[in-house]
Amino acid sequence: MLTPRNGRRLCLDVVLVLFLCAKCESARGTTGDASSDSLSMGGTLPHFLQEPEDAYIVKSNPIKLRCRAAPALQIFFKCNGDWVHQNQHMSQEYPDQDTGLRVREVMINVSRQQVEDFHGPEDFWCLCVAWSHLGTSKSRKASVRIAYLRKNFEQDPQGQEVPIKGMIVLHCRPPEGVPAAEVEWLKNEELVSSLNDDNIVTRADHNLIISEARLSDSANYTCLASNIVAKRRSATATVIVFVNGGWSLWTEWSPCSVDCGRGIQKRSRTCTNPAPLNGGAFCEGMSVQKSTCSALCPVDGGWEEWGEWTPCNTQCERRRQRECNAPPPRHRGRACDGDGNVTENCTGGMCTQGMEGSNDVALYSGLAAGVIAVAALVISVTLYRRSQSEYGVDVIDSSALAGGFQTFNFKTTRQGNPLLLTSSMQPELRAGRAYAGPVCFQDPAIKEPFETRHDPAAKALSSFTAPLGMGDRKKLHGNRGGATRGLGASTLAPNGLLTARRAQLRSSGMFGHLGGRLVMPNTGVSMLLSHGAIAEDTSWEMYMLVNQSESSAPLEERREILLGPEVTYGPPGLSLSSPVAMTIAHCAEVNAANWNVQLKRQTKDNKWEEVMSAEDESTSCYCLLDPRSCHLLLDEPGSYALVGEPLSEEAGKRLRVAAFGSLEATPTSYSLRVYCVDDTPHAFQGVVMAESSRGGLLLEEPQTLLFKGNAYSLQVSIQDLPQVLWNIKPFTTCQEFSFSQVWGSNQQPLHCAFTLERFNTATTQLSCKISVRQVKGHEQILQIYTSVAERETGAVPFFMQTDCTVTCQTGAKAFKIPLSIRQRICATFDTANAKGKDWQLLAQKLCIERNLSFFAKQRSPSGVILSLWEARHQASGDLDSLASALEEIGKIHSKPPAQSPDVAEPNFDQ
């Protein structure tokens, strides 16, 4: 059927053919022989040297289609089956230089409007038709499409958290587009293809695969799609490669905590093999193991009995000897004092070397020996009876002491610590944990703080109570059987503590003839008043003050530093018959070669004077320096301060390092504060009170760092902070304190703060390390792993929940040694006898070997020695050291007496 459209196309084809035929006839008529030569050269159909290619219209820019053929008389384009008008063709003709054939090239433009107006079953297309005198040839079809690229990805890559060495697959489906988009991946805005990393592979389906994740693979990944029209970026996928924590090997067991008796040893491990990173799980289990241990107590050597005299030799001398085997020295004990051999003249100087008068000499020698033997026998029996009368069984069987004594525990029971978050071990912030000294006395109405030691064997108890009267026996048995019940009847003074910040801490109580103990909670400061120090029918209201403000004690040339808090006790004019025993915690690493430790006292005109050095001999006061506490025996009330002067660069003081954290005003801000303070309970309590006021939480158990006086500074830095979760301002990851700031801090806390910003409020975990190190010195690491979720409303910090309702205790229950046994020991050792002043032997066995002249002027030297022992052992309930000392003394004095009066007795005054 002939339609108008088909009719027009047929007419156009007929006209084109007629036009070509007429042109061919004209060419033959005008060219003649030359025309015949051309035909012989071009006797083939046209072939295409260039065919039209597929094209894309970008925005509104038209595209050009080109076609070139030889030999060709004419070339026309046909698009979508229709001939393109001749006026739309741009053509040129030229002969081929190699073949001489006529080459024709034709070009047309195709606009966006033409493509959009076409509605057919296939894409817009065009082809070329070339004519020669032998016929026509057609080119390939070239499609023309409008190029575009959608905005939205069909699938964006998703962020992942994977363990180290795990596989990572990131999926990406680019947006629809013509032509199809090519996909590339960016890692932190850098093309992955440029990294030359064989571990990262991009597949044909556009997915990114990391076969084995490494820490360096933690990054922000972006899928980038592009074609000739535009580029599109997908949503960023954050990949976090985390490391779960692993325990290191256990350290070796530490030495036993005591040199004598039962103690504790521990070993530790750290969550550093590897340390958790990028939110990895913290190690499960305990980081510290503790075990009981027993240390053998030193046993000093003792002399055996003298052996028999040897026969008188030709020099008129005889000898005898003894061995140091009763007992032999063991476990670091001392060897026997004195000589093991004695030589004497056996004739009283009447010996002659010749033969004359030898019979007379032998006669007189025999008589003299008989007289001496009888006298020695009489003296030995007398001394033996007197020794048994004086010492009885008080110092013979020390196992009875364990039955008579009560062990008191002034530390509160350890509770869960809500101040510490996600720690494998929850540290105590109370002073009693790390220092020898009670924190406070618990109110018995709330909890009974005393523990009762198990009863010893009946034989040991009966042997000790044998010399006691009936009243003493009842008192001792009452103490053994009802230590906890007896507590309810003891006198407890109310808490006199003032907790105002930067003011003086005060604790007070009313004391009488029975004596008692006064404690300043959380400061490491306490005071013991022995029984009988105050006269009967007399009482005093005594107090202790701990100065919270900057100390007024002068420090010469800034070389001297305060080693502990400034303490005042009173009232002025206090009249006591025996000194008080005061304990003050200090921060010095005790070594006599590195430190000169002095005790200073404030005078009435507010000046400070040196009372004594720790190594000096003095009769006005006594100073005993333990590794963490200083024990003083004082007669005069007033203000006292412990001052240290470094003697070398090896002198060091202990710093306590602690980290606290809290959310800031903005939801994404978190403040991490690191404190470096002198390692005393009083100094650390200042940190606790400051953090209590701002709602800070303890993030890790505080650690101890030795800071040496070598003039090098202290650096605090934050490490291993997950950069993909948290941000910290540049140049703030490391902060520094000068040496003078740290060395002269004088119990005042130093701290630095790190302000962290989290990228997303959904981030609730924080893991990092805090390094605190002295340049060219020691380093301490705090491993932080905590939650930064919002704190519950109304939550009370742990250190505000500590129950310290009683700071003063009076009467017998304030002491470890029952009064009746204390009196018996004092009566035994204060009495002088033929063997010397036995309180010196008691002091020697209790490791009190210097400045004995102070005890010699006391009314009861043994009582003061026992008060000092009570002060040193107030935090532990172990009476083994005292029992062992009395046992050794009992063995010494239970030996049979010497057979000769000529043997010299040991002199304890030396």
C-alpha positions, 0 to 999 in steps of 0.5 A: 500500500502506497502511503504519503510517507512511502510516496515521498520516499519513493519520489526522493529515491527516483530523483536521486537516481536520475541525478546520479545517472545524469551526472555519470553521462556528463562525466563520460561525455566530457572526459573521453579517454581519461574517463576510460582510464578512471573506470579501469582504476576504479572497477570496484564497489565503494568501500568505507575507510571510516564508518560512523561510530556510536555517540552520546549527547552530553547535555545540549551539545550536538554530536558529529557523525563522519563517514569516508569511502573510496571510490565514491561519487556520492555519500548520503546519511540515512537516519532511522530509515529516512534520508538526511537532506543534502543541505545537512551534509558537509562533504569534501572530495580528494584523490587518494595519493597512493591509489589515485581513487576518488575519496569522499568524506561526509559529516552530519550533526545530530542534535539532542532535540532530534534524539528526544523526538524519535520514538521507536523500538530501538535507539536513534541510529544512522548509517552511510550509503556510498555510490559509485558507477558500479553500485552502492555500499552501506556502512554499519549502524551507529546509535546515538543516545543521550548521556546521563548519570543518576544521583543516587547509588543503588547500594551504598557501602556500609561501615563495618567493625572487624577483628584483625586478620578478618575479611572485609567486603564492601558492596557498591552498586553505582547509580543508573547511567548512559553510558554505564558508570565506571567505579573506583574506590577511595581510602581516606580520599586517596584512590585505592588503585594508586596504593599498589596494595595486593591485600585490597582487590576491586572486583568486576561487580564493583565490590571491594574486598580486603582479604586479611584486615590490618590495623592500617586498613581502618579508614573511611572508604568511599565508592566513586562512580563516573561517566562522560556526564558526571561523577557521583560519591557514595556515602562514606563507610567507616571500617574499624579494625579492632584488636581484642586484648590479650593477657601477657605472661604472669610476672614472677611472684613478688617477695613475701610482704613481711620479713617474719611471719605470715604475709602476702605475695602477688604476681600480675599480668597486663592486658598488653598481649596485645592491648585492646585497640579501637574498641576491642574487648578488654581481657577477661579475668584478674590482673593480679593474683595474691597468695599467702606466704610465710617468711622464716623469722630470724633466729639469733645464735646462742652459746652452748654450755662451756666445755670441761677445762683441759688439764693444766699444761707445762705453761701452767694454763688450762683452756675450755671452749663453747659452741654457738649452737644453742641455737645456731644462727638461722634465717639472717639471725645474728651470730653469738657475741663474745669469745668461744675460747677461754684460757686461764692460769691454773695455779694462781700465778704460783707455777714454776717451770723447774722440777723443784717443788713440783709436788707442792705446786700440784697439791696447792693446785688441787686444793684451789680447784676443789674450792672453785668447783664448790663455789661454782656449784653453789652460785649456779644453783642460786642463779638458777632458782632466781632466774626461774623465779624472775621470768617464770613462764612469761617469756618461756612459752610465747604460743600463749600470747596468740591466745591472749592477744586479740587481732584487730582489723581497723580497715573496712570491708572491701565493697564494689567500687562504683567509681571505677568503670570496667576494670578487671580489678576494682581499686580501693581509694581508702588509705588503708589499702596501700598504707600501713594505717587505719582509715577510720573506726567503723560504728559497731551499730553498723558493722563489727570491725574487729576480727577474733583470732582462733583459740590456740592450744589449751596447753599454751594458754594454761602455761601462760595464765599459770602465774596470773591471779583469778581476776587476770585469768577471767579477764584474759578468757573474756577477751579470748572468747568474746572479743566481738561482744566486748566491743559493744561495751567499749567507749566510742567517741563521735566523729569530730572530722571537719571536711571543709575543703582547704581548711584544717581537718580535725579529729578529737576525743575525750581521753582518760586513764585507760588511753586510746587511739585517735585517727584522721580518716583518709590521711595516714595520720593517727595517734596512740595514747598508752594506758596510764599516760593520763593520771587517774580521775583526770581526763583531757579532750585531745585533738589532731589537726591536719593542715590543708592549706599551704604549709608554713614550714620553711624550706631552705633554698627550695632543696627541702621538701615536705614528705607528709602532711603538717600535723598538730596535736594538743591541747597545749599544756597537756600533762602526760606520764608517757609520750604519745605515739604518732604515725604520719605517712610520707612519700620518700623512697627511704634510703639513708644514703640519699635522704636527710629526713628531719622532724621540725616543730613550730615554736610559739612565735610561729617559727620552725625549729629542727627537733631531730634528724631521723638518724640522730640520737635524742632524749626529747623525742623518737623517730622511726622511719618505715618505708611508707610511714614515720612513727614518732614518740612525742612528749610536747604538744604542737605542730610537726612536719616531716621535711626531707633534704635530698643528698644525691640525685638518686633521692626519690619520692613516690608519686601516685598517678590517677586518671579521672573522667567526666562528660563535659557540657556538650554531648560529644565532649569528654574530659580526661584528667590525670593527677600526679600527687605525692604518694600519701593518703592525705595528698590523694584525698585532696584529689578525691575531694576535688573530683567528687565536686565535679562528678569525676569517675576513677578510670583505672586503679591508681599507680605509683611512680618513683620520681628522682631528684635528677632535675628532669621533667615529668611528661604526661601523654595520651596514646592509642586513641582510636582516631576514627572514633575520637578527636583531640586537638593537635599538639595537646597529646603530650603535656609536661611538668617542670622538675620544680613543679613536681619536686616542690609540689608539697602535698598539693596535686598537679594535674593536666586535662585532655579534652576529647571529642567523639565524632558520634554520640553513639560512641560509648566506649573509650580505650587509650593509654596514659603514659606518665614518665620522667625524662631519663627516669621511670614510666607508669602506664594507665590502661584506660577502657571505660564507658562514657555513657551518661551518668545516672542522676543522683549517683553518689561517688564511691568516696562519698559513700565511705562510712567513717562515723568514728575516729576516736576509740578509748579503753582497752579495745583500742589496743591489740595487746590486752591490758593484763598481758601488757602489764605482765610484760612491762613488769617482767622486762622493766625490772632490773636483774643480774643479767641487765636491763631486759627491756633493751633485749625486748627492743632488740628483738623488736628491731628497735636498735637505735636511740635507746637512750630515749627509752631509758629515761621513761618510767616504763621503757617496755610500755613505750616500746609496746606503744611503738610496736602498736603504732607500727602494726596498727593496720595488720592484725598479725601479732606473730612478730611480738610472739616470736620475740618473746619466744626467743627471749624465753629460750635465752633465759630458760637455759641452765646457768653457767658453771663458772662465775668468771663468764662475762654477761652480755652488755646491752648498753653497748 
